[in-house]
Amino acid sequence: MSHYPLQSNIFDDEVAKEPIRAGFGRGLKAAGEADERVVALCADLTESTQMHLFKNAFPERFIEIGVAEQNLVTVASGLARAGKIPFTSSYAAFSPGRNWEQIRTTAALNEQPVKVVGSHAGVSVGPDGATHQMLEDIALMRVLPHMVVVAPGDSVEAEKATKLIAKNDKPSYLRLAREKTPIFSTEDSPFEIGKAYVLREGHDITLLGTGTMTYELLVAAKELESKGVSAEVVHVPTIKPLDEETILASVRKTGRALTAEEAQIAGGFGSAIAELLSEKMPTPLWRVGMRDRFGESGKPDELLDLFGLTGEKIAVQAKEFINNTPQYHRDY
């Protein structure tokens, strides 16, 4: 049995929901209370990214950079070099989307503990459309040497992640969603940077999720159970560094794997798992995510359904994959 505490009503219509970015706002304020070195910089999106909680509590430690994302991380890197712990926030489409070179050169290359917070990531930004639906950020950030990449699964976990990132002394990327999403974890659920967690045990397939997709995988596993499929669900909030031990142990048991991400599968989370498995334990793998296309305007729920990112649609893909793919064994 999995020992990861889950909310008791996660499959009910009245499941509690909250934007993941709200947890970041609370976590940043708490980090500021715990350490006066924590400072915050924003690119004219203070309330949208929930950085206003920190600004209101510590106005003397908040800097409004304006619509100048390249300056945003460059100034933050200077503050880090001066001994501060800077958090920067904007829409992920603009940071890291617009300022990746500055992140690379001033933060990652110099190993400065700049915390890049990319909000409104994924297709669930909705009506803002393809220009604002950042789908390439996981690939962009995980390729950078020294960079930690975290995609919390819900607002409770985002608060925990923010507090820990403030203490890790490393350049870090925190990926946040805009819309309200189900809260599946609890205050007692474990969270460590670099750890993955088995939320549900199974033996036919491992479902590996990050960010908003982990909840959808729990829904998919429940749907698969009704069809006689035993699916193990592994939550991977830290995309870099990966928890290789937990992931490999699960896939070794089930012999098949499926990844899900609200992002491009090329270079993203699914690619990270593919790289791990190809090097350590070649295993049949199906990747769920955006396949070489941009998003489009629409309601968040409509878009998730359109792109096959709901639990029900993932369950269909998983069942077809299982029907067509034998389980891995040592002589595969």
Protein Blocks (a to p, Z undefined) as FASTA:
>chain_A
ZZbdcdfklmbmklccddfklmmmmmmmmmmmmpmkbccddehilmmnopmmmmmmmmml
cccebjafklmmmmmmmmmmnopacdddddfklomklmmmmmmmmmmmnopabdcddehi
ajknomnommlmcfklmmmmmmpghiacdddfbfklmmmmmmmmmmnopacdddddfbdc
ddfbdfklccdehiacdfbdcfkbccddehjllmmmmmmmmmmmmnopacdddddfblbd
cdfklmmmmmmmnopacddddddfehplmlmmmmmmmmmogcddddeddehiacdeddfk
lmmmmnopafklmmmmmmmmmmmpccddfkZZ
